[in-house]
Each structure stands twice: as structure tokens, then as C-alpha cells.
Amino acid sequence: MKKILFSIVIIIFTSVNFHSKAQTQKIDNYDFFDSVVNNHNQIFQTSCIPSAVEMVLKYCKVVDFNFYDLQNEWKNKIDGTFRNFDNKELYGVTFSRKFDLPRDANFPIDSLFLTIEKELKSGKKVIISLPSDSGWHMYVIYKQTPDGEFISYSKQWSHTLILRNTKEIVKKVNGTDIMTYSINKK
């Protein structure tokens, strides 16, 4: 009986150890969507701004996948904007708010789109504010499609939101603000 129990423990340990090594290997060469977005949650009703910032920090590999400090501090703050993170350094990443302009016919949409394209081409993601049923919600622009459209991801609790028509939405609302970031070299 002891030998059987010992054998079961060894099998379980080997299985868990192999599984954890496989996960570690995946994380070392991870895909943004699979590893960051799918393993992230928005934990408060109105914490989409810090949630998006946390996703970028996770993508930059400067915090762990279980990092939710920004949302836990923010909780259900309803008067927050990108201004709360503008020129703020977090874990070696400095965030910058851009295109804080009136959303009207004079908004420089082409310049906004060129800025986003430049950031994506440099391997970065862009946080963007987009209209939603309850006002505005923050997304992370993941990539540009061959036809030029932007694909954006967000979280609503544990549910993943995917937009494949980000440019179209921005045009309909006459512009929006974004957050870019730079990684500070040590």
C-alpha cells in the first residue's frame, strides 16, 4: 500500500512539475492575446483604465500575471481619466497621454492613426478610449490588419472584448485620446 501511495505521489509531482515547466516555456515566448488578455480580468465596474495599463505592464513583462495593484487602488473611481497615468512611470514604463483634444470635425484623425501605426510597428501596444454602452471603455490596440484596420482587446470582468473595427469607431466619434508608453532603460 505504501509503495502504491508513493508511486501515485511521484506521478502527480512529475505531472505538476512537467506542466509548470511547459507553462514557463510558453510565457517566455508568449503571444499578447493568449498570455496577457486571456489571463487578465477587470475586477471593478469602472476600473477599465488601470486594467488596460496593467495589461500593458504584463505585456512588457515588468509585472506578474497576477498583478492587480492598480485596479485595487483605483476600485470604482468614476472621475478618472488617462490624465491619472500621464507621464507616470510604473515599473520602468512611462505612460503618455496623447490627442487630448476636442472630439469634433477638426480632430486630426489621420495623425492619430499614424501615431498608432508607428507604435505598433515598433512592437508596442496602444491604449485607446472608445465609446461603449455606458460611456467610454478602454481597449488595448493589439495589431493592424493587412487592410489597415486596428484590432483592439479589452476585458469586462473575465469576458474578453474584441473589436475589429477600431478605426471605424474612432471616425464615428470624431477622434479620441490614446496612451502610449516608453520602456525606460536602466
Secondary structure, DSSP 8 states (H G I E B T S, - for coil): -HHHHHHHHHHHHHHHHHHHHHHHHHHHT--IIIIIITT----STT-HHHHHHHHHHHHTTSS-TT--HHHHHHTT-SS--GGGGTTEEETTEEEEEE-----STT--HHHHHHHHHHHHHTT--EEEEEEETTEEEEEEEEEE-TTS-EEEEEEETTEEEEES-HHHHHHHTT---EEEEEE---
